[in-house]
Amino acid sequence: MIEQTRIQWFVMFFLLTAALIACGIGPKETELPRPPGGLIEPNQEASQRVEQNLNQSLQEATGKYEARFRITNEEITSIVANALQQRADIPFSDPQIWFTAGKMYVTGKIEGVGPTSLPALIVAIPKVNDKGQLEIEIEKAKMSNFDFPDSVIESLTQTANETLADLQLDIQITAIEVLEGEMIVAGKRVGK
C-alpha cells in the first residue's frame, strides 16, 4: 500500500513537471539584449578596415597633434570574432559587440559548460584613467539567468584593465566618446 502511494506521487510529480515544461513555465533560455539594428555579421573587410584606421591614427598622432580613432559595432565584432577563430582555447563564440548610450555591450555563448552553450552578457563603460590609458569598468556580467556577484565583476574588471595596460601603445588618450554604433578615441603620441 505504501509502495503504491509512493509510485502514484512520483507519477503525479513527473506529469506535473512535464506539463509545466511543456507550457513554458519551467526554465527558459535567457533573453539577452540585442544590438540595435539587428545581428552584426562579422567580416574580414571590417577587420582590415580597423587595422588600417588604427595605423593611420597612429601616424597622425605625432608631436603636438591629436589623432582620433573611430571603431564601429561591425568592426569591433569582426576583430573579436576573427581573434576567437584563431584561439580555440577560449570557450566563447558568436560575439556581438556594440556601443550605445556611453556603454559597450558584449554578448555571446560560453561553450563547454555541460552539454550545451550558455548565453553571456557583459556591459562595460570605457574610460580614460589619470595616466591617459584606456580602462573599462564592468557594470554588469551574467551567464544564462545568473548575475555575477560584485566580487567577480571587480576581478573581471581588474583582469581586463591589466590586459589593456599591457596592450597600450605609446599613446596618451585624451578622450573617449561612446556614441550610438561607434566609439571614438582621441589621443597623442607620448615622447614623439
PADREN-406510 format. One record per atom (N, C-alpha, C): residue in three letters; atom name; x, y, z. Coordinates in steps of 0.02 Angstrom, whole numbers. Example, Ala and Ser with C-alpha at 12.3 -4.5 7.8 and 13.67 -1.06 7.14 Angstrom:
% residues 2
REC  residu  atome      xx      yy      zz
REC     ALA      N     660    -284     390
REC     ALA     CA     615    -225     390
REC     ALA      C     660    -165     390
REC     SER      N     642    -112     354
REC     SER     CA     684     -53     357
REC     SER      C     645       2     394
% end
This chain:
% residues 192
REC  residu  atome      xx      yy      zz
REC     MET      N      41     -59       0
REC     MET     CA       0       0       0
REC     MET      C      43      63       0
REC     ILE      N      94      66      44
REC     ILE     CA     139     124      47
REC     ILE      C     178     130     -18
REC     GLU      N     201      74     -45
REC     GLU     CA     238      75    -108
REC     GLU      C     195     101    -165
REC     GLN      N     132      82    -167
REC     GLN     CA      87     105    -219
REC     GLN      C      74     180    -213
REC     THR      N      69     207    -153
REC     THR     CA      59     279    -142
REC     THR      C     120     317    -165
REC     ARG      N     180     291    -151
REC     ARG     CA     242     322    -174
REC     ARG      C     244     326    -250
REC     ILE      N     226     272    -282
REC     ILE     CA     227     271    -355
REC     ILE      C     177     321    -382
REC     GLN      N     118     325    -352
REC     GLN     CA      68     373    -375
REC     GLN      C      93     445    -368
REC     TRP      N     125     461    -312
REC     TRP     CA     152     528    -302
REC     TRP      C     207     543    -352
REC     PHE      N     249     494    -365
REC     PHE     CA     303     503    -413
REC     PHE      C     274     517    -483
REC     VAL      N     225     478    -503
REC     VAL     CA     193     486    -568
REC     VAL      C     160     555    -573
REC     MET      N     126     576    -520
REC     MET     CA      94     642    -520
REC     MET      C     146     698    -525
REC     PHE      N     201     691    -487
REC     PHE     CA     254     741    -489
REC     PHE      C     284     744    -559
REC     PHE      N     298     686    -589
REC     PHE     CA     326     683    -656
REC     PHE      C     280     716    -707
REC     LEU      N     216     700    -704
REC     LEU     CA     167     729    -751
REC     LEU      C     161     804    -742
REC     LEU      N     160     827    -680
REC     LEU     CA     156     899    -666
REC     LEU      C     218     935    -694
REC     THR      N     276     907    -682
REC     THR     CA     338     937    -707
REC     THR      C     338     939    -784
REC     ALA      N     317     884    -815
REC     ALA     CA     314     882    -888
REC     ALA      C     264     933    -915
REC     ALA      N     208     941    -881
REC     ALA     CA     158     990    -903
REC     ALA      C     184    1061    -896
REC     LEU      N     219    1076    -841
REC     LEU     CA     246    1143    -831
REC     LEU      C     298    1159    -884
REC     ILE      N     341    1112    -899
REC     ILE     CA     392    1124    -950
REC     ILE      C     359    1133   -1018
REC     ALA      N     310    1091   -1033
REC     ALA     CA     275    1095   -1098
REC     ALA      C     239    1162   -1105
REC     CYS      N     213    1189   -1051
REC     CYS     CA     177    1253   -1053
REC     CYS      C     224    1313   -1049
REC     GLY      N     289    1301   -1043
REC     GLY     CA     336    1356   -1041
REC     GLY      C     344    1388    -973
REC     ILE      N     322    1356    -920
REC     ILE     CA     328    1385    -853
REC     ILE      C     395    1366    -822
REC     GLY      N     428    1317    -849
REC     GLY     CA     492    1294    -822
REC     GLY      C     548    1341    -843
REC     PRO      N     611    1318    -836
REC     PRO     CA     667    1360    -854
REC     PRO      C     665    1378    -928
REC     LYS      N     682    1440    -943
REC     LYS     CA     682    1465   -1012
REC     LYS      C     752    1488   -1030
REC     GLU      N     765    1489   -1095
REC     GLU     CA     828    1517   -1117
REC     GLU      C     829    1591   -1102
REC     THR      N     885    1615   -1080
REC     THR     CA     892    1685   -1061
REC     THR      C     885    1730   -1122
REC     GLU      N     848    1782   -1115
REC     GLU     CA     842    1832   -1168
REC     GLU      C     890    1889   -1152
REC     LEU      N     942    1894   -1191
REC     LEU     CA     992    1946   -1182
REC     LEU      C     976    2006   -1226
REC     PRO      N    1003    2064   -1209
REC     PRO     CA     994    2121   -1254
REC     PRO      C    1023    2105   -1323
REC     ARG      N     996    2137   -1373
REC     ARG     CA    1019    2127   -1441
REC     ARG      C    1043    2193   -1470
REC     PRO      N    1089    2190   -1517
REC     PRO     CA    1114    2252   -1546
REC     PRO      C    1057    2291   -1580
REC     PRO      N    1057    2357   -1571
REC     PRO     CA    1008    2397   -1608
REC     PRO      C    1021    2387   -1683
REC     GLY      N     970    2376   -1720
REC     GLY     CA     978    2365   -1792
REC     GLY      C     986    2292   -1810
REC     GLY      N     988    2247   -1762
REC     GLY     CA     991    2176   -1777
REC     GLY      C    1061    2146   -1773
REC     LEU      N    1066    2084   -1793
REC     LEU     CA    1127    2044   -1789
REC     LEU      C    1185    2079   -1826
REC     ILE      N    1243    2079   -1795
REC     ILE     CA    1303    2108   -1826
REC     ILE      C    1342    2050   -1857
REC     GLU      N    1351    2052   -1922
REC     GLU     CA    1386    1999   -1958
REC     GLU      C    1461    2016   -1962
REC     PRO      N    1503    1976   -1929
REC     PRO     CA    1575    1988   -1933
REC     PRO      C    1600    1975   -2004
REC     ASN      N    1650    2013   -2026
REC     ASN     CA    1679    2001   -2091
REC     ASN      C    1751    2025   -2093
REC     GLN      N    1788    1996   -2139
REC     GLN     CA    1860    2010   -2144
REC     GLN      C    1873    2082   -2165
REC     GLU      N    1830    2110   -2208
REC     GLU     CA    1839    2178   -2231
REC     GLU      C    1838    2228   -2173
REC     ALA      N    1791    2218   -2126
REC     ALA     CA    1786    2262   -2068
REC     ALA      C    1848    2256   -2024
REC     SER      N    1875    2195   -2017
REC     SER     CA    1936    2185   -1977
REC     SER      C    1995    2223   -2009
REC     GLN      N    2001    2218   -2074
REC     GLN     CA    2055    2252   -2109
REC     GLN      C    2048    2328   -2104
REC     ARG      N    1986    2351   -2107
REC     ARG     CA    1973    2423   -2102
REC     ARG      C    1996    2450   -2034
REC     VAL      N    1984    2411   -1981
REC     VAL     CA    2006    2432   -1914
REC     VAL      C    2081    2439   -1912
REC     GLU      N    2116    2389   -1938
REC     GLU     CA    2190    2392   -1937
REC     GLU      C    2215    2452   -1977
REC     GLN      N    2186    2465   -2034
REC     GLN     CA    2207    2523   -2075
REC     GLN      C    2193    2588   -2038
REC     ASN      N    2134    2594   -2009
REC     ASN     CA    2116    2656   -1973
REC     ASN      C    2160    2666   -1912
REC     LEU      N    2177    2612   -1877
REC     LEU     CA    2220    2618   -1818
REC     LEU      C    2290    2640   -1840
REC     ASN      N    2318    2609   -1892
REC     ASN     CA    2384    2629   -1916
REC     ASN      C    2385    2702   -1938
REC     GLN      N    2333    2723   -1973
REC     GLN     CA    2329    2793   -1994
REC     GLN      C    2326    2840   -1934
REC     SER      N    2286    2822   -1885
REC     SER     CA    2280    2864   -1824
REC     SER      C    2346    2868   -1788
REC     LEU      N    2383    2813   -1784
REC     LEU     CA    2448    2814   -1750
REC     LEU      C    2497    2859   -1787
REC     GLN      N    2495    2859   -1854
REC     GLN     CA    2539    2902   -1892
REC     GLN      C    2521    2976   -1883
REC     GLU      N    2457    2990   -1877
REC     GLU     CA    2434    3060   -1868
REC     GLU      C    2449    3087   -1799
REC     ALA      N    2456    3043   -1750
REC     ALA     CA    2465    3064   -1680
REC     ALA      C    2538    3077   -1666
REC     THR      N    2567    3126   -1701
REC     THR     CA    2637    3142   -1690
REC     THR      C    2644    3211   -1660
REC     GLY      N    2695    3219   -1620
REC     GLY     CA    2709    3284   -1590
REC     GLY      C    2650    3310   -1550
REC     LYS      N    2630    3371   -1567
REC     LYS     CA    2575    3402   -1529
REC     LYS      C    2507    3387   -1559
REC     TYR      N    2504    3348   -1613
REC     TYR     CA    2441    3335   -1646
REC     TYR      C    2403    3277   -1614
REC     GLU      N    2340    3289   -1605
REC     GLU     CA    2296    3238   -1577
REC     GLU      C    2263    3200   -1635
REC     ALA      N    2260    3135   -1629
REC     ALA     CA    2226    3094   -1680
REC     ALA      C    2164    3063   -1650
REC     ARG      N    2117    3048   -1695
REC     ARG     CA    2055    3016   -1673
REC     ARG      C    2049    2949   -1708
REC     PHE      N    2030    2898   -1670
REC     PHE     CA    2019    2831   -1696
REC     PHE      C    1946    2813   -1683
REC     ARG      N    1912    2793   -1735
REC     ARG     CA    1841    2776   -1732
REC     ARG      C    1833    2702   -1746
REC     ILE      N    1794    2667   -1704
REC     ILE     CA    1780    2596   -1716
REC     ILE      C    1705    2585   -1710
REC     THR      N    1678    2549   -1758
REC     THR     CA    1605    2538   -1761
REC     THR      C    1587    2470   -1731
REC     ASN      N    1523    2459   -1722
REC     ASN     CA    1498    2394   -1698
REC     ASN      C    1522    2337   -1742
REC     GLU      N    1516    2346   -1808
REC     GLU     CA    1535    2294   -1855
REC     GLU      C    1610    2280   -1850
REC     GLU      N    1650    2333   -1844
REC     GLU     CA    1722    2324   -1842
REC     GLU      C    1745    2288   -1779
REC     ILE      N    1720    2308   -1720
REC     ILE     CA    1742    2276   -1659
REC     ILE      C    1717    2204   -1655
REC     THR      N    1656    2192   -1678
REC     THR     CA    1630    2123   -1679
REC     THR      C    1673    2080   -1725
REC     SER      N    1692    2106   -1783
REC     SER     CA    1732    2069   -1831
REC     SER      C    1801    2053   -1804
REC     ILE      N    1833    2103   -1772
REC     ILE     CA    1900    2092   -1743
REC     ILE      C    1897    2037   -1691
REC     VAL      N    1849    2040   -1646
REC     VAL     CA    1843    1990   -1592
REC     VAL      C    1826    1922   -1621
REC     ALA      N    1779    1919   -1668
REC     ALA     CA    1760    1854   -1698
REC     ALA      C    1820    1822   -1733
REC     ASN      N    1859    1862   -1769
REC     ASN     CA    1918    1834   -1802
REC     ASN      C    1970    1811   -1752
REC     ALA      N    1980    1848   -1699
REC     ALA     CA    2027    1827   -1647
REC     ALA      C    2005    1762   -1613
REC     LEU      N    1940    1756   -1601
REC     LEU     CA    1915    1694   -1570
REC     LEU      C    1923    1634   -1615
REC     GLN      N    1918    1643   -1681
REC     GLN     CA    1928    1588   -1727
REC     GLN      C    2000    1562   -1724
REC     GLN      N    2046    1605   -1707
REC     GLN     CA    2116    1585   -1703
REC     GLN      C    2135    1558   -1634
REC     ARG      N    2090    1564   -1586
REC     ARG     CA    2104    1543   -1517
REC     ARG      C    2052    1492   -1494
REC     ALA      N    2063    1429   -1511
REC     ALA     CA    2015    1376   -1492
REC     ALA      C    2013    1365   -1417
REC     ASP      N    2063    1390   -1380
REC     ASP     CA    2065    1381   -1307
REC     ASP      C    2018    1429   -1270
REC     ILE      N    1990    1477   -1305
REC     ILE     CA    1942    1524   -1273
REC     ILE      C    1872    1499   -1287
REC     PRO      N    1835    1479   -1236
REC     PRO     CA    1769    1447   -1246
REC     PRO      C    1712    1498   -1256
REC     PHE      N    1721    1544   -1303
REC     PHE     CA    1671    1596   -1315
REC     PHE      C    1657    1599   -1390
REC     SER      N    1594    1601   -1409
REC     SER     CA    1577    1602   -1480
REC     SER      C    1520    1651   -1493
REC     ASP      N    1508    1663   -1556
REC     ASP     CA    1453    1706   -1579
REC     ASP      C    1453    1775   -1546
REC     PRO      N    1511    1810   -1546
REC     PRO     CA    1512    1875   -1513
REC     PRO      C    1470    1927   -1550
REC     GLN      N    1438    1968   -1511
REC     GLN     CA    1402    2027   -1536
REC     GLN      C    1423    2084   -1490
REC     ILE      N    1455    2135   -1518
REC     ILE     CA    1480    2190   -1477
REC     ILE      C    1454    2255   -1508
REC     TRP      N    1426    2297   -1464
REC     TRP     CA    1400    2360   -1489
REC     TRP      C    1407    2415   -1437
REC     PHE      N    1406    2476   -1463
REC     PHE     CA    1413    2536   -1422
REC     PHE      C    1346    2573   -1422
REC     THR      N    1325    2594   -1363
REC     THR     CA    1264    2634   -1358
REC     THR      C    1261    2668   -1290
REC     ALA      N    1237    2729   -1288
REC     ALA     CA    1224    2765   -1226
REC     ALA      C    1283    2765   -1177
REC     GLY      N    1343    2774   -1203
REC     GLY     CA    1402    2778   -1161
REC     GLY      C    1429    2711   -1137
REC     LYS      N    1400    2656   -1161
REC     LYS     CA    1420    2590   -1138
REC     LYS      C    1436    2544   -1197
REC     MET      N    1474    2492   -1180
REC     MET     CA    1491    2440   -1228
REC     MET      C    1457    2375   -1205
REC     TYR      N    1421    2343   -1250
REC     TYR     CA    1387    2281   -1234
REC     TYR      C    1422    2224   -1271
REC     VAL      N    1432    2169   -1236
REC     VAL     CA    1462    2109   -1266
REC     VAL      C    1417    2050   -1249
REC     THR      N    1393    2016   -1301
REC     THR     CA    1355    1955   -1290
REC     THR      C    1386    1900   -1331
REC     GLY      N    1370    1839   -1313
REC     GLY     CA    1395    1781   -1348
REC     GLY      C    1376    1718   -1311
REC     LYS      N    1408    1664   -1330
REC     LYS     CA    1395    1600   -1298
REC     LYS      C    1459    1572   -1267
REC     ILE      N    1452    1548   -1205
REC     ILE     CA    1507    1515   -1172
REC     ILE      C    1499    1441   -1185
REC     GLU      N    1550    1411   -1216
REC     GLU     CA    1549    1341   -1236
REC     GLU      C    1581    1297   -1182
REC     GLY      N    1566    1233   -1185
REC     GLY     CA    1599    1185   -1141
REC     GLY      C    1574    1184   -1070
REC     VAL      N    1515    1212   -1058
REC     VAL     CA    1485    1210    -991
REC     VAL      C    1429    1159    -995
REC     GLY      N    1445    1097    -981
REC     GLY     CA    1395    1044    -988
REC     GLY      C    1384    1028   -1062
REC     PRO      N    1326     999   -1077
REC     PRO     CA    1314     977   -1146
REC     PRO      C    1292    1033   -1193
REC     THR      N    1286    1093   -1169
REC     THR     CA    1261    1148   -1210
REC     THR      C    1303    1211   -1199
REC     SER      N    1287    1262   -1236
REC     SER     CA    1320    1327   -1226
REC     SER      C    1272    1371   -1186
REC     LEU      N    1301    1420   -1152
REC     LEU     CA    1261    1465   -1111
REC     LEU      C    1269    1537   -1136
REC     PRO      N    1215    1574   -1141
REC     PRO     CA    1220    1644   -1162
REC     PRO      C    1253    1686   -1108
REC     ALA      N    1293    1734   -1130
REC     ALA     CA    1329    1777   -1083
REC     ALA      C    1323    1850   -1104
REC     LEU      N    1328    1893   -1054
REC     LEU     CA    1324    1966   -1065
REC     LEU      C    1373    2001   -1021
REC     ILE      N    1407    2050   -1050
REC     ILE     CA    1449    2097   -1011
REC     ILE      C    1430    2167   -1034
REC     VAL      N    1418    2211    -986
REC     VAL     CA    1406    2282   -1001
REC     VAL      C    1463    2320    -968
REC     ALA      N    1500    2359   -1008
REC     ALA     CA    1559    2394    -982
REC     ALA      C    1557    2467   -1004
REC     ILE      N    1590    2508    -964
REC     ILE     CA    1597    2579    -979
REC     ILE      C    1671    2594    -993
REC     PRO      N    1689    2610   -1056
REC     PRO     CA    1758    2629   -1071
REC     PRO      C    1774    2697   -1040
REC     LYS      N    1834    2704   -1012
REC     LYS     CA    1855    2766    -980
REC     LYS      C    1928    2780    -993
REC     VAL      N    1949    2840    -978
REC     VAL     CA    2019    2859    -980
REC     VAL      C    2042    2867    -907
REC     ASN      N    2096    2832    -889
REC     ASN     CA    2120    2840    -820
REC     ASN      C    2165    2902    -815
REC     ASP      N    2190    2916    -755
REC     ASP     CA    2230    2977    -744
REC     ASP      C    2298    2974    -777
REC     LYS      N    2318    2916    -803
REC     LYS     CA    2381    2909    -840
REC     LYS      C    2371    2914    -915
REC     GLY      N    2308    2927    -936
REC     GLY     CA    2294    2932   -1007
REC     GLY      C    2290    2865   -1041
REC     GLN      N    2269    2814   -1005
REC     GLN     CA    2262    2747   -1034
REC     GLN      C    2189    2726   -1034
REC     LEU      N    2172    2684   -1082
REC     LEU     CA    2105    2657   -1087
REC     LEU      C    2093    2606   -1031
REC     GLU      N    2037    2613    -998
REC     GLU     CA    2015    2564    -947
REC     GLU      C    1941    2552    -958
REC     ILE      N    1917    2498    -929
REC     ILE     CA    1845    2486    -931
REC     ILE      C    1821    2473    -860
REC     GLU      N    1759    2490    -849
REC     GLU     CA    1726    2474    -786
REC     GLU      C    1668    2427    -804
REC     ILE      N    1673    2364    -783
REC     ILE     CA    1620    2317    -798
REC     ILE      C    1563    2332    -750
REC     GLU      N    1507    2348    -779
REC     GLU     CA    1448    2367    -740
REC     GLU      C    1404    2307    -724
REC     LYS      N    1403    2260    -771
REC     LYS     CA    1359    2201    -764
REC     LYS      C    1389    2143    -802
REC     ALA      N    1384    2083    -774
REC     ALA     CA    1405    2022    -808
REC     ALA      C    1357    1967    -787
REC     LYS      N    1335    1929    -837
REC     LYS     CA    1291    1874    -820
REC     LYS      C    1302    1817    -869
REC     MET      N    1287    1757    -845
REC     MET     CA    1289    1697    -886
REC     MET      C    1223    1662    -876
REC     SER      N    1187    1653    -930
REC     SER     CA    1119    1625    -928
REC     SER      C    1076    1670    -883
REC     ASN      N    1043    1642    -834
REC     ASN     CA    1000    1682    -790
REC     ASN      C    1036    1708    -728
REC     PHE      N    1101    1695    -723
REC     PHE     CA    1137    1710    -661
REC     PHE      C    1182    1771    -668
REC     ASP      N    1169    1822    -627
REC     ASP     CA    1212    1881    -625
REC     ASP      C    1274    1864    -584
REC     PHE      N    1332    1886    -609
REC     PHE     CA    1393    1876    -571
REC     PHE      C    1393    1922    -510
REC     PRO      N    1418    1898    -453
REC     PRO     CA    1421    1941    -394
REC     PRO      C    1473    1997    -403
REC     ASP      N    1466    2049    -363
REC     ASP     CA    1511    2107    -368
REC     ASP      C    1585    2088    -363
REC     SER      N    1602    2040    -320
REC     SER     CA    1672    2021    -312
REC     SER      C    1700    1992    -377
REC     VAL      N    1660    1954    -414
REC     VAL     CA    1682    1926    -478
REC     VAL      C    1688    1982    -530
REC     ILE      N    1640    2028    -530
REC     ILE     CA    1642    2084    -576
REC     ILE      C    1704    2126    -564
REC     GLU      N    1721    2139    -501
REC     GLU     CA    1782    2177    -485
REC     GLU      C    1844    2141    -510
REC     SER      N    1846    2075    -502
REC     SER     CA    1903    2035    -525
REC     SER      C    1908    2037    -602
REC     LEU      N    1851    2030    -636
REC     LEU     CA    1850    2034    -709
REC     LEU      C    1873    2102    -733
REC     THR      N    1851    2155    -700
REC     THR     CA    1871    2223    -718
REC     THR      C    1946    2231    -710
REC     GLN      N    1973    2208    -654
REC     GLN     CA    2045    2213    -641
REC     GLN      C    2085    2175    -694
REC     THR      N    2064    2114    -710
REC     THR     CA    2099    2074    -760
REC     THR      C    2096    2108    -828
REC     ALA      N    2038    2133    -847
REC     ALA     CA    2031    2167    -912
REC     ALA      C    2076    2228    -915
REC     ASN      N    2079    2267    -862
REC     ASN     CA    2119    2327    -862
REC     ASN      C    2194    2312    -862
REC     GLU      N    2214    2259    -829
REC     GLU     CA    2285    2238    -832
REC     GLU      C    2303    2218    -903
REC     THR      N    2258    2182    -937
REC     THR     CA    2269    2162   -1006
REC     THR      C    2273    2224   -1051
REC     LEU      N    2227    2271   -1041
REC     LEU     CA    2228    2333   -1081
REC     LEU      C    2292    2372   -1069
REC     ALA      N    2316    2374   -1007
REC     ALA     CA    2378    2411    -991
REC     ALA      C    2437    2380   -1029
REC     ASP      N    2438    2313   -1035
REC     ASP     CA    2492    2280   -1072
REC     ASP      C    2488    2294   -1147
REC     LEU      N    2429    2309   -1172
REC     LEU     CA    2420    2321   -1244
REC     LEU      C    2429    2394   -1264
REC     GLN      N    2435    2439   -1215
REC     GLN     CA    2438    2510   -1230
REC     GLN      C    2497    2526   -1275
REC     LEU      N    2483    2566   -1325
REC     LEU     CA    2535    2590   -1369
REC     LEU      C    2564    2653   -1337
REC     ASP      N    2610    2684   -1371
REC     ASP     CA    2639    2745   -1343
REC     ASP      C    2593    2805   -1357
REC     ILE      N    2531    2797   -1337
REC     ILE     CA    2480    2848   -1346
REC     ILE      C    2451    2869   -1279
REC     GLN      N    2445    2933   -1269
REC     GLN     CA    2409    2958   -1211
REC     GLN      C    2339    2976   -1234
REC     ILE      N    2290    2940   -1208
REC     ILE     CA    2221    2951   -1228
REC     ILE      C    2195    3013   -1193
REC     THR      N    2164    3057   -1232
REC     THR     CA    2138    3119   -1203
REC     THR      C    2062    3117   -1196
REC     ALA      N    2029    3075   -1235
REC     ALA     CA    1955    3072   -1231
REC     ALA      C    1929    3008   -1262
REC     ILE      N    1873    2985   -1234
REC     ILE     CA    1836    2928   -1263
REC     ILE      C    1763    2949   -1266
REC     GLU      N    1734    2938   -1323
REC     GLU     CA    1662    2950   -1331
REC     GLU      C    1629    2886   -1355
REC     VAL      N    1579    2863   -1319
REC     VAL     CA    1541    2805   -1340
REC     VAL      C    1474    2830   -1364
REC     LEU      N    1465    2826   -1429
REC     LEU     CA    1404    2851   -1461
REC     LEU      C    1362    2792   -1485
REC     GLU      N    1308    2807   -1519
REC     GLU     CA    1266    2754   -1546
REC     GLU      C    1302    2722   -1605
REC     GLY      N    1323    2660   -1596
REC     GLY     CA    1354    2622   -1651
REC     GLY      C    1428    2631   -1660
REC     GLU      N    1460    2672   -1618
REC     GLU     CA    1532    2682   -1626
REC     GLU      C    1564    2709   -1562
REC     MET      N    1630    2698   -1558
REC     MET     CA    1670    2727   -1505
REC     MET      C    1726    2767   -1538
REC     ILE      N    1737    2827   -1512
REC     ILE     CA    1790    2870   -1539
REC     ILE      C    1841    2881   -1483
REC     VAL      N    1904    2867   -1499
REC     VAL     CA    1959    2876   -1451
REC     VAL      C    2006    2929   -1479
REC     ALA      N    2021    2980   -1439
REC     ALA     CA    2067    3033   -1460
REC     ALA      C    2130    3028   -1416
REC     GLY      N    2188    3043   -1447
REC     GLY     CA    2249    3040   -1408
REC     GLY      C    2309    3068   -1445
REC     LYS      N    2365    3074   -1408
REC     LYS     CA    2428    3099   -1435
REC     LYS      C    2482    3048   -1420
REC     ARG      N    2533    3047   -1463
REC     ARG     CA    2591    3004   -1450
REC     ARG      C    2630    3032   -1392
REC     VAL      N    2656    2987   -1352
REC     VAL     CA    2697    3005   -1294
REC     VAL      C    2770    3005   -1316
REC     GLY      N    2805    3061   -1303
REC     GLY     CA    2877    3064   -1317
REC     GLY      C    2895    3067   -1390
REC     LYS      N    2851    3084   -1433
REC     LYS     CA    2868    3087   -1505
REC     LYS      C    2859    3157   -1530
% end
